[in-house]
Amino acid sequence: MPKYLVNQGLDYLNRRVEAGEIVDDIPAKSVAWLKEQGIIELADGSAKAKVEVEPAPIVEAAPVIADAIDSEDK
């Protein structure tokens, strides 16, 4: 059975596969249209998913300063 590289997340046969995974159990009747849409491609040893993922922005949180509560503050 041929192996396919998944270029986009895909649900089939009660299963979820994500971009970059290589699978060999895609239903034969779906292979042609999935290839036409670029969702899957025949996997060879050098296949890589055509997915561009932007890195998450780095967010620096403000430091939290906790003051001790004095008995006079009550």
C-alpha angles and dihedrals in degrees: 000000000000121000122231132202112224113224096181133028110277137189119206139142091012089303136111123213126182132217112286097032120122115220137178103189104073110136110261093230090060100047098084098053093040089055092046090054092048092241092123135015134189107274121230126171093276099044117132128181115260093227123127114204120190115217115248114257116257110243118193113207120219112252116260114231116197118195120204113249112240121211087240091064093065 
